Structure formats: structure tokens, C-alpha cells
Amino acid sequence: MKPTSPKTGLSDNSIGALAYFTPVLAVFFLAIRRYNKRPFVRFHAWQSLVFNVYAIVFGYVLFFVLRYTAFLGPRVLMGLMCLVALLVFLTWLWCVIGAWNGRRVKLPVIGDWADEQAYR
């Protein structure tokens, strides 16, 4: 009896989680045919890309808005920036852990759109 060879490569869960680490990986997984045919991978790659864009744009907007509201004081401004950074990090971590565990963690607004893109 011939033993079956183990499956090589990364699982969809691992690839979905890796897509959140950098937008470059998300684009890579969407561009490579081996990965872009899998709906689970496509969902997490698209959601990761859009989440990164929102986080970057929101960060810049918040930075410029808070910069011109100096009457709040530097400690309050730094506290707000830290709070926003913590919320973005926790959301990112929630998505990574969800993907790692094989769940589709849908973010508000982004998640439904990413789900549509996954089955295109």
C-alpha cells in the first residue's frame, strides 16, 4: 500500500491571516492564480486591502484635524491618537485571529463588499 503524501503549502486559514500583515501580501494573494480562485482567501485579501486604506486615510485626516485643534492640549491629542491606534490594532488582531480560525470576520461596511468580491 502506497502512503499518501502530505499536502504541501499553506492552508486557506493561514493565507487569510497572512493577508492582513501587509497590503503587499494581500495584493500578492489576489494576483496569483493559485490563491485568487479561493473565496476565503479572496475575502480576507480584499477586506485587508480596504481596511488598510481606511486606516491610513483616517489616520491622516485625524492627524490634520487634531493638529489644528491645539486648544485641547498636547496630552489630550496624544491620548486620542493612542486610543485610535489601539482600536485599529485590536480590529486588525480580531481579523487575523478570525481568519486563522477559519471564520469570515466581517467588518462593518467593508465586510459585505469584500464578501461580494470573494465570489466574483
N, CA, C and O atoms as a GROMACS GRO file, in nm:
protein
  480
    1MET      N    1   0.085  -0.117   0.000
    1MET     CA    2   0.000   0.000   0.000
    1MET      C    3   0.089   0.123   0.000
    1MET      O    4   0.182   0.134   0.081
    2LYS      N    5   0.062   0.215  -0.089
    2LYS     CA    6   0.140   0.336  -0.104
    2LYS      C    7   0.088   0.444  -0.008
    2LYS      O    8  -0.031   0.475  -0.010
    3PRO      N    9   0.176   0.501   0.077
    3PRO     CA   10   0.129   0.606   0.169
    3PRO      C   11   0.097   0.734   0.092
    3PRO      O   12   0.161   0.766  -0.007
    4THR      N   13  -0.002   0.803   0.139
    4THR     CA   14  -0.038   0.929   0.074
    4THR      C   15   0.059   1.037   0.119
    4THR      O   16   0.097   1.045   0.236
    5SER      N   17   0.098   1.118   0.026
    5SER     CA   18   0.192   1.225   0.059
    5SER      C   19   0.116   1.338   0.128
    5SER      O   20   0.001   1.366   0.095
    6PRO      N   21   0.181   1.402   0.224
    6PRO     CA   22   0.112   1.513   0.293
    6PRO      C   23   0.089   1.630   0.198
    6PRO      O   24   0.167   1.653   0.106
    7LYS      N   25  -0.018   1.701   0.224
    7LYS     CA   26  -0.049   1.819   0.143
    7LYS      C   27   0.055   1.927   0.170
    7LYS      O   28   0.084   1.960   0.285
    8THR      N   29   0.110   1.980   0.065
    8THR     CA   30   0.212   2.084   0.082
    8THR      C   31   0.149   2.222   0.064
    8THR      O   32   0.044   2.236   0.002
    9GLY      N   33   0.214   2.320   0.117
    9GLY     CA   34   0.166   2.457   0.104
    9GLY      C   35   0.090   2.501   0.227
    9GLY      O   36   0.072   2.426   0.323
   10LEU      N   37   0.046   2.624   0.222
   10LEU     CA   38  -0.026   2.683   0.335
   10LEU      C   39  -0.176   2.657   0.322
   10LEU      O   40  -0.229   2.645   0.212
   11SER      N   41  -0.242   2.648   0.436
   11SER     CA   42  -0.387   2.632   0.435
   11SER      C   43  -0.453   2.766   0.403
   11SER      O   44  -0.390   2.871   0.412
   12ASP      N   45  -0.579   2.761   0.367
   12ASP     CA   46  -0.653   2.884   0.340
   12ASP      C   47  -0.659   2.973   0.464
   12ASP      O   48  -0.652   3.095   0.453
   13ASN      N   49  -0.671   2.912   0.581
   13ASN     CA   50  -0.674   2.990   0.705
   13ASN      C   51  -0.544   3.068   0.723
   13ASN      O   52  -0.548   3.186   0.759
   14SER      N   53  -0.432   3.004   0.700
   14SER     CA   54  -0.302   3.071   0.714
   14SER      C   55  -0.287   3.183   0.613
   14SER      O   56  -0.238   3.292   0.646
   15ILE      N   57  -0.328   3.157   0.491
   15ILE     CA   58  -0.316   3.259   0.387
   15ILE      C   59  -0.408   3.377   0.418
   15ILE      O   60  -0.368   3.493   0.400
   16GLY      N   61  -0.529   3.349   0.463
   16GLY     CA   62  -0.622   3.457   0.501
   16GLY      C   63  -0.564   3.543   0.611
   16GLY      O   64  -0.577   3.666   0.606
   17ALA      N   65  -0.501   3.481   0.711
   17ALA     CA   66  -0.440   3.557   0.820
   17ALA      C   67  -0.319   3.636   0.772
   17ALA      O   68  -0.299   3.750   0.812
   18LEU      N   69  -0.239   3.577   0.685
   18LEU     CA   70  -0.120   3.646   0.633
   18LEU      C   71  -0.158   3.769   0.550
   18LEU      O   72  -0.082   3.866   0.544
   19ALA      N   73  -0.273   3.765   0.487
   19ALA     CA   74  -0.316   3.878   0.403
   19ALA      C   75  -0.329   4.007   0.483
   19ALA      O   76  -0.320   4.116   0.426
   20TYR      N   77  -0.350   3.996   0.613
   20TYR     CA   78  -0.367   4.116   0.696
   20TYR      C   79  -0.234   4.179   0.738
   20TYR      O   80  -0.233   4.291   0.788
   21PHE      N   81  -0.124   4.110   0.719
   21PHE     CA   82   0.003   4.161   0.770
   21PHE      C   83   0.060   4.276   0.688
   21PHE      O   84   0.129   4.362   0.743
   22THR      N   85   0.032   4.280   0.561
   22THR     CA   86   0.077   4.391   0.477
   22THR      C   87  -0.008   4.394   0.350
   22THR      O   88  -0.049   4.289   0.300
   23PRO      N   89  -0.036   4.512   0.298
   23PRO     CA   90  -0.113   4.518   0.173
   23PRO      C   91  -0.043   4.448   0.057
   23PRO      O   92  -0.108   4.403  -0.036
   24VAL      N   93   0.089   4.440   0.062
   24VAL     CA   94   0.163   4.374  -0.045
   24VAL      C   95   0.125   4.226  -0.052
   24VAL      O   96   0.106   4.172  -0.161
   25LEU      N   97   0.114   4.161   0.063
   25LEU     CA   98   0.073   4.021   0.064
   25LEU      C   99  -0.070   4.005   0.015
   25LEU      O  100  -0.100   3.910  -0.057
   26ALA      N  101  -0.157   4.096   0.053
   26ALA     CA  102  -0.296   4.088   0.007
   26ALA      C  103  -0.303   4.099  -0.145
   26ALA      O  104  -0.375   4.023  -0.210
   27VAL      N  105  -0.229   4.191  -0.201
   27VAL     CA  106  -0.225   4.206  -0.348
   27VAL      C  107  -0.164   4.081  -0.411
   27VAL      O  108  -0.212   4.034  -0.515
   28PHE      N  109  -0.060   4.027  -0.350
   28PHE     CA  110   0.004   3.906  -0.400
   28PHE      C  111  -0.097   3.791  -0.406
   28PHE      O  112  -0.106   3.721  -0.507
   29PHE      N  113  -0.173   3.772  -0.299
   29PHE     CA  114  -0.270   3.663  -0.296
   29PHE      C  115  -0.383   3.684  -0.396
   29PHE      O  116  -0.442   3.588  -0.445
   30LEU      N  117  -0.414   3.809  -0.426
   30LEU     CA  118  -0.517   3.836  -0.528
   30LEU      C  119  -0.463   3.822  -0.670
   30LEU      O  120  -0.539   3.798  -0.763
   31ALA      N  121  -0.334   3.836  -0.686
   31ALA     CA  122  -0.274   3.833  -0.820
   31ALA      C  123  -0.234   3.692  -0.864
   31ALA      O  124  -0.235   3.662  -0.983
   32ILE      N  125  -0.199   3.606  -0.770
   32ILE     CA  126  -0.151   3.472  -0.805
   32ILE      C  127  -0.270   3.377  -0.821
   32ILE      O  128  -0.353   3.363  -0.731
   33ARG      N  129  -0.276   3.313  -0.936
   33ARG     CA  130  -0.389   3.227  -0.970
   33ARG      C  131  -0.410   3.115  -0.869
   33ARG      O  132  -0.524   3.076  -0.841
   34ARG      N  133  -0.302   3.064  -0.814
   34ARG     CA  134  -0.312   2.954  -0.717
   34ARG      C  135  -0.397   2.994  -0.595
   34ARG      O  136  -0.463   2.910  -0.534
   35TYR      N  137  -0.394   3.122  -0.560
   35TYR     CA  138  -0.464   3.169  -0.441
   35TYR      C  139  -0.592   3.245  -0.474
   35TYR      O  140  -0.688   3.240  -0.396
   36ASN      N  141  -0.596   3.314  -0.585
   36ASN     CA  142  -0.710   3.403  -0.612
   36ASN      C  143  -0.836   3.330  -0.657
   36ASN      O  144  -0.938   3.394  -0.682
   37LYS      N  145  -0.832   3.200  -0.667
   37LYS     CA  146  -0.951   3.122  -0.700
   37LYS      C  147  -1.024   3.074  -0.575
   37LYS      O  148  -1.132   3.015  -0.586
   38ARG      N  149  -0.968   3.096  -0.459
   38ARG     CA  150  -1.026   3.051  -0.333
   38ARG      C  151  -1.106   3.165  -0.269
   38ARG      O  152  -1.048   3.268  -0.234
   39PRO      N  153  -1.237   3.149  -0.253
   39PRO     CA  154  -1.320   3.258  -0.198
   39PRO      C  155  -1.278   3.304  -0.058
   39PRO      O  156  -1.284   3.423  -0.029
   40PHE      N  157  -1.235   3.212   0.027
   40PHE     CA  158  -1.194   3.250   0.162
   40PHE      C  159  -1.072   3.342   0.158
   40PHE      O  160  -1.066   3.442   0.230
   41VAL      N  161  -0.978   3.309   0.073
   41VAL     CA  162  -0.856   3.391   0.059
   41VAL      C  163  -0.890   3.524  -0.003
   41VAL      O  164  -0.842   3.628   0.042
   42ARG      N  165  -0.973   3.524  -0.106
   42ARG     CA  166  -1.013   3.649  -0.171
   42ARG      C  167  -1.085   3.742  -0.074
   42ARG      O  168  -1.060   3.862  -0.073
   43PHE      N  169  -1.175   3.687   0.008
   43PHE     CA  170  -1.247   3.768   0.105
   43PHE      C  171  -1.150   3.839   0.199
   43PHE      O  172  -1.158   3.961   0.216
   44HIS      N  173  -1.060   3.765   0.258
   44HIS     CA  174  -0.969   3.826   0.355
   44HIS      C  175  -0.868   3.920   0.288
   44HIS      O  176  -0.829   4.020   0.348
   45ALA      N  177  -0.826   3.889   0.167
   45ALA     CA  178  -0.733   3.978   0.097
   45ALA      C  179  -0.801   4.112   0.064
   45ALA      O  180  -0.743   4.218   0.085
   46TRP      N  181  -0.924   4.106   0.013
   46TRP     CA  182  -0.997   4.230  -0.018
   46TRP      C  183  -1.027   4.310   0.108
   46TRP      O  184  -1.009   4.431   0.111
   47GLN      N  185  -1.074   4.241   0.212
   47GLN     CA  186  -1.106   4.313   0.335
   47GLN      C  187  -0.980   4.376   0.394
   47GLN      O  188  -0.985   4.487   0.447
   48SER      N  189  -0.868   4.307   0.386
   48SER     CA  190  -0.742   4.361   0.435
   48SER      C  191  -0.701   4.486   0.360
   48SER      O  192  -0.661   4.586   0.420
   49LEU      N  193  -0.712   4.481   0.228
   49LEU     CA  194  -0.675   4.598   0.148
   49LEU      C  195  -0.761   4.720   0.182
   49LEU      O  196  -0.709   4.830   0.202
   50VAL      N  197  -0.890   4.701   0.187
   50VAL     CA  198  -0.980   4.813   0.214
   50VAL      C  199  -0.962   4.863   0.358
   50VAL      O  200  -0.966   4.983   0.382
   51PHE      N  201  -0.942   4.772   0.452
   51PHE     CA  202  -0.919   4.812   0.591
   51PHE      C  203  -0.791   4.895   0.602
   51PHE      O  204  -0.789   4.995   0.674
   52ASN      N  205  -0.687   4.854   0.532
   52ASN     CA  206  -0.562   4.931   0.534
   52ASN      C  207  -0.580   5.070   0.476
   52ASN      O  208  -0.528   5.168   0.530
   53VAL      N  209  -0.652   5.080   0.366
   53VAL     CA  210  -0.677   5.211   0.305
   53VAL      C  211  -0.756   5.300   0.400
   53VAL      O  212  -0.721   5.416   0.420
   54TYR      N  213  -0.862   5.244   0.459
   54TYR     CA  214  -0.941   5.323   0.555
   54TYR      C  215  -0.857   5.367   0.674
   54TYR      O  216  -0.866   5.482   0.717
   55ALA      N  217  -0.775   5.278   0.727
   55ALA     CA  218  -0.693   5.311   0.844
   55ALA      C  219  -0.592   5.420   0.812
   55ALA      O  220  -0.571   5.511   0.892
   56ILE      N  221  -0.530   5.412   0.697
   56ILE     CA  222  -0.431   5.513   0.658
   56ILE      C  223  -0.498   5.648   0.634
   56ILE      O  224  -0.451   5.750   0.684
   57VAL      N  225  -0.606   5.649   0.557
   57VAL     CA  226  -0.676   5.775   0.529
   57VAL      C  227  -0.731   5.835   0.659
   57VAL      O  228  -0.717   5.956   0.682
   58PHE      N  229  -0.793   5.753   0.743
   58PHE     CA  230  -0.846   5.803   0.869
   58PHE      C  231  -0.735   5.856   0.958
   58PHE      O  232  -0.753   5.956   1.027
   59GLY      N  233  -0.620   5.791   0.957
   59GLY     CA  234  -0.506   5.838   1.036
   59GLY      C  235  -0.458   5.975   0.991
   59GLY      O  236  -0.432   6.062   1.074
   60TYR      N  237  -0.447   5.995   0.861
   60TYR     CA  238  -0.405   6.125   0.809
   60TYR      C  239  -0.508   6.234   0.840
   60TYR      O  240  -0.472   6.344   0.882
   61VAL      N  241  -0.635   6.203   0.820
   61VAL     CA  242  -0.739   6.301   0.849
   61VAL      C  243  -0.739   6.336   0.997
   61VAL      O  244  -0.745   6.454   1.033
   62LEU      N  245  -0.732   6.236   1.081
   62LEU     CA  246  -0.730   6.260   1.225
   62LEU      C  247  -0.608   6.341   1.266
   62LEU      O  248  -0.617   6.430   1.350
   63PHE      N  249  -0.494   6.310   1.207
   63PHE     CA  250  -0.371   6.383   1.238
   63PHE      C  251  -0.386   6.531   1.205
   63PHE      O  252  -0.351   6.617   1.286
   64PHE      N  253  -0.439   6.562   1.087
   64PHE     CA  254  -0.452   6.702   1.047
   64PHE      C  255  -0.562   6.774   1.124
   64PHE      O  256  -0.548   6.892   1.156
   65VAL      N  257  -0.671   6.705   1.153
   65VAL     CA  258  -0.777   6.768   1.232
   65VAL      C  259  -0.728   6.797   1.373
   65VAL      O  260  -0.748   6.907   1.424
   66LEU      N  261  -0.665   6.701   1.434
   66LEU     CA  262  -0.618   6.722   1.571
   66LEU      C  263  -0.503   6.822   1.578
   66LEU      O  264  -0.484   6.889   1.680
   67ARG      N  265  -0.430   6.833   1.471
   67ARG     CA  266  -0.319   6.928   1.467
   67ARG      C  267  -0.369   7.073   1.476
   67ARG      O  268  -0.304   7.159   1.534
   68TYR      N  269  -0.486   7.095   1.418
   68TYR     CA  270  -0.540   7.231   1.418
   68TYR      C  271  -0.637   7.257   1.532
   68TYR      O  272  -0.701   7.362   1.538
   69THR      N  273  -0.649   7.163   1.620
   69THR     CA  274  -0.729   7.184   1.740
   69THR      C  275  -0.637   7.184   1.862
   69THR      O  276  -0.653   7.103   1.954
   70ALA      N  277  -0.542   7.274   1.860
   70ALA     CA  278  -0.439   7.280   1.963
   70ALA      C  279  -0.495   7.321   2.099
   70ALA      O  280  -0.428   7.302   2.201
   71PHE      N  281  -0.615   7.376   2.102
   71PHE     CA  282  -0.673   7.419   2.230
   71PHE      C  283  -0.699   7.300   2.323
   71PHE      O  284  -0.716   7.319   2.443
   72LEU      N  285  -0.701   7.179   2.269
   72LEU     CA  286  -0.722   7.062   2.352
   72LEU      C  287  -0.600   7.028   2.438
   72LEU      O  288  -0.611   6.966   2.543
   73GLY      N  289  -0.486   7.068   2.391
   73GLY     CA  290  -0.364   7.039   2.465
   73GLY      C  291  -0.294   6.915   2.410
   73GLY      O  292  -0.359   6.825   2.357
   74PRO      N  293  -0.162   6.912   2.422
   74PRO     CA  294  -0.086   6.800   2.363
   74PRO      C  295  -0.115   6.665   2.429
   74PRO      O  296  -0.112   6.563   2.361
   75ARG      N  297  -0.144   6.663   2.557
   75ARG     CA  298  -0.169   6.534   2.623
   75ARG      C  299  -0.302   6.475   2.577
   75ARG      O  300  -0.311   6.353   2.557
   76VAL      N  301  -0.402   6.556   2.560
   76VAL     CA  302  -0.531   6.508   2.512
   76VAL      C  303  -0.518   6.459   2.368
   76VAL      O  304  -0.572   6.354   2.333
   77LEU      N  305  -0.447   6.534   2.286
   77LEU     CA  306  -0.426   6.494   2.146
   77LEU      C  307  -0.351   6.362   2.138
   77LEU      O  308  -0.388   6.274   2.060
   78MET      N  309  -0.246   6.348   2.216
   78MET     CA  310  -0.168   6.225   2.214
   78MET      C  311  -0.253   6.108   2.266
   78MET      O  312  -0.243   5.997   2.215
   79GLY      N  313  -0.335   6.134   2.366
   79GLY     CA  314  -0.424   6.030   2.417
   79GLY      C  315  -0.525   5.984   2.313
   79GLY      O  316  -0.552   5.864   2.301
   80LEU      N  317  -0.581   6.078   2.236
   80LEU     CA  318  -0.676   6.043   2.130
   80LEU      C  319  -0.608   5.962   2.020
   80LEU      O  320  -0.664   5.865   1.970
   81MET      N  321  -0.488   6.004   1.983
   81MET     CA  322  -0.414   5.930   1.879
   81MET      C  323  -0.382   5.788   1.926
   81MET      O  324  -0.393   5.693   1.848
   82CYS      N  325  -0.343   5.773   2.051
   82CYS     CA  326  -0.313   5.640   2.105
   82CYS      C  327  -0.439   5.554   2.111
   82CYS      O  328  -0.434   5.435   2.083
   83LEU      N  329  -0.551   5.613   2.147
   83LEU     CA  330  -0.678   5.539   2.153
   83LEU      C  331  -0.718   5.490   2.014
   83LEU      O  332  -0.760   5.375   1.998
   84VAL      N  333  -0.706   5.576   1.916
   84VAL     CA  334  -0.740   5.537   1.778
   84VAL      C  335  -0.645   5.427   1.730
   84VAL      O  336  -0.688   5.330   1.668
   85ALA      N  337  -0.516   5.442   1.759
   85ALA     CA  338  -0.419   5.340   1.718
   85ALA      C  339  -0.450   5.206   1.785
   85ALA      O  340  -0.438   5.101   1.722
   86LEU      N  341  -0.489   5.210   1.910
   86LEU     CA  342  -0.524   5.086   1.982
   86LEU      C  343  -0.648   5.021   1.920
   86LEU      O  344  -0.652   4.899   1.905
   87LEU      N  345  -0.747   5.101   1.886
   87LEU     CA  346  -0.868   5.046   1.824
   87LEU      C  347  -0.839   4.984   1.688
   87LEU      O  348  -0.893   4.878   1.655
   88VAL      N  349  -0.754   5.049   1.609
   88VAL     CA  350  -0.716   4.994   1.478
   88VAL      C  351  -0.640   4.862   1.498
   88VAL      O  352  -0.664   4.765   1.427
   89PHE      N  353  -0.548   4.860   1.594
   89PHE     CA  354  -0.471   4.738   1.620
   89PHE      C  355  -0.562   4.624   1.666
   89PHE      O  356  -0.547   4.511   1.619
   90LEU      N  357  -0.654   4.651   1.757
   90LEU     CA  358  -0.744   4.546   1.805
   90LEU      C  359  -0.835   4.493   1.695
   90LEU      O  360  -0.864   4.374   1.689
   91THR      N  361  -0.879   4.582   1.606
   91THR     CA  362  -0.960   4.538   1.492
   91THR      C  363  -0.879   4.450   1.400
   91THR      O  364  -0.927   4.347   1.352
   92TRP      N  365  -0.755   4.491   1.374
   92TRP     CA  366  -0.664   4.411   1.290
   92TRP      C  367  -0.640   4.274   1.353
   92TRP      O  368  -0.645   4.173   1.283
   93LEU      N  369  -0.614   4.271   1.483
   93LEU     CA  370  -0.588   4.145   1.552
   93LEU      C  371  -0.711   4.054   1.549
   93LEU      O  372  -0.698   3.933   1.532
   94TRP      N  373  -0.830   4.112   1.564
   94TRP     CA  374  -0.954   4.036   1.557
   94TRP      C  375  -0.969   3.970   1.419
   94TRP      O  376  -1.009   3.855   1.409
   95CYS      N  377  -0.936   4.044   1.314
   95CYS     CA  378  -0.944   3.990   1.178
   95CYS      C  379  -0.843   3.878   1.157
   95CYS      O  380  -0.875   3.775   1.098
   96VAL      N  381  -0.721   3.897   1.204
   96VAL     CA  382  -0.616   3.796   1.187
   96VAL      C  383  -0.654   3.667   1.260
   96VAL      O  384  -0.646   3.559   1.203
   97ILE      N  385  -0.696   3.679   1.384
   97ILE     CA  386  -0.734   3.560   1.462
   97ILE      C  387  -0.856   3.491   1.401
   97ILE      O  388  -0.862   3.369   1.396
   98GLY      N  389  -0.951   3.571   1.354
   98GLY     CA  390  -1.068   3.512   1.289
   98GLY      C  391  -1.031   3.434   1.165
   98GLY      O  392  -1.079   3.323   1.144
   99ALA      N  393  -0.946   3.491   1.081
   99ALA     CA  394  -0.902   3.422   0.960
   99ALA      C  395  -0.823   3.296   0.995
   99ALA      O  396  -0.841   3.192   0.932
  100TRP      N  397  -0.738   3.306   1.094
  100TRP     CA  398  -0.657   3.192   1.137
  100TRP      C  399  -0.746   3.076   1.182
  100TRP      O  400  -0.712   2.959   1.161
  101ASN      N  401  -0.858   3.109   1.245
  101ASN     CA  402  -0.951   3.007   1.293
  101ASN      C  403  -1.055   2.966   1.190
  101ASN      O  404  -1.145   2.887   1.220
  102GLY      N  405  -1.044   3.018   1.068
  102GLY     CA  406  -1.134   2.977   0.961
  102GLY      C  407  -1.267   3.049   0.957
  102GLY      O  408  -1.361   3.001   0.895
  103ARG      N  409  -1.276   3.164   1.022
  103ARG     CA  410  -1.401   3.240   1.024
  103ARG      C  411  -1.390   3.362   0.933
  103ARG      O  412  -1.281   3.418   0.914
  104ARG      N  413  -1.501   3.401   0.877
  104ARG     CA  414  -1.507   3.525   0.799
  104ARG      C  415  -1.554   3.636   0.892
  104ARG      O  416  -1.674   3.655   0.911
  105VAL      N  417  -1.461   3.706   0.948
  105VAL     CA  418  -1.494   3.818   1.037
  105VAL      C  419  -1.525   3.937   0.947
  105VAL      O  420  -1.436   3.993   0.884
  106LYS      N  421  -1.653   3.974   0.941
  106LYS     CA  422  -1.693   4.084   0.854
  106LYS      C  423  -1.691   4.215   0.930
  106LYS      O  424  -1.762   4.231   1.030
  107LEU      N  425  -1.610   4.306   0.882
  107LEU     CA  426  -1.608   4.440   0.940
  107LEU      C  427  -1.728   4.518   0.888
  107LEU      O  428  -1.774   4.493   0.776
  108PRO      N  429  -1.780   4.612   0.966
  108PRO     CA  430  -1.892   4.693   0.916
  108PRO      C  431  -1.853   4.766   0.787
  108PRO      O  432  -1.741   4.814   0.774
  109VAL      N  433  -1.943   4.773   0.695
  109VAL     CA  434  -1.930   4.839   0.564
  109VAL      C  435  -1.835   4.761   0.474
  109VAL      O  436  -1.872   4.728   0.361
  110ILE      N  437  -1.715   4.732   0.518
  110ILE     CA  438  -1.614   4.666   0.436
  110ILE      C  439  -1.648   4.519   0.412
  110ILE      O  440  -1.631   4.469   0.301
  111GLY      N  441  -1.695   4.451   0.514
  111GLY     CA  442  -1.714   4.306   0.509
  111GLY      C  443  -1.810   4.260   0.402
  111GLY      O  444  -1.782   4.162   0.332
  112ASP      N  445  -1.923   4.327   0.388
  112ASP     CA  446  -2.020   4.287   0.285
  112ASP      C  447  -1.964   4.306   0.145
  112ASP      O  448  -1.986   4.222   0.057
  113TRP      N  449  -1.892   4.415   0.124
  113TRP     CA  450  -1.832   4.439  -0.007
  113TRP      C  451  -1.725   4.334  -0.036
  113TRP      O  452  -1.719   4.282  -0.148
  114ALA      N  453  -1.642   4.302   0.062
  114ALA     CA  454  -1.538   4.202   0.044
  114ALA      C  455  -1.599   4.065   0.016
  114ALA      O  456  -1.544   3.986  -0.061
  115ASP      N  457  -1.712   4.036   0.078
  115ASP     CA  458  -1.780   3.909   0.055
  115ASP      C  459  -1.829   3.899  -0.089
  115ASP      O  460  -1.822   3.793  -0.151
  116GLU      N  461  -1.880   4.011  -0.143
  116GLU     CA  462  -1.922   4.012  -0.284
  116GLU      C  463  -1.802   3.989  -0.376
  116GLU      O  464  -1.814   3.916  -0.475
  117GLN      N  465  -1.690   4.049  -0.344
  117GLN     CA  466  -1.570   4.034  -0.426
  117GLN      C  467  -1.515   3.892  -0.422
  117GLN      O  468  -1.452   3.847  -0.517
  118ALA      N  469  -1.537   3.824  -0.312
  118ALA     CA  470  -1.483   3.688  -0.296
  118ALA      C  471  -1.544   3.591  -0.394
  118ALA      O  472  -1.480   3.494  -0.433
  119TYR      N  473  -1.667   3.615  -0.435
  119TYR     CA  474  -1.734   3.522  -0.525
  119TYR      C  475  -1.746   3.574  -0.667
  119TYR      O  476  -1.827   3.523  -0.745
  120ARG      N  477  -1.669   3.672  -0.702
  120ARG     CA  478  -1.669   3.722  -0.841
  120ARG      C  479  -1.589   3.633  -0.929
  120ARG      O  480  -1.578   3.659  -1.049
   0.00000   0.00000   0.00000
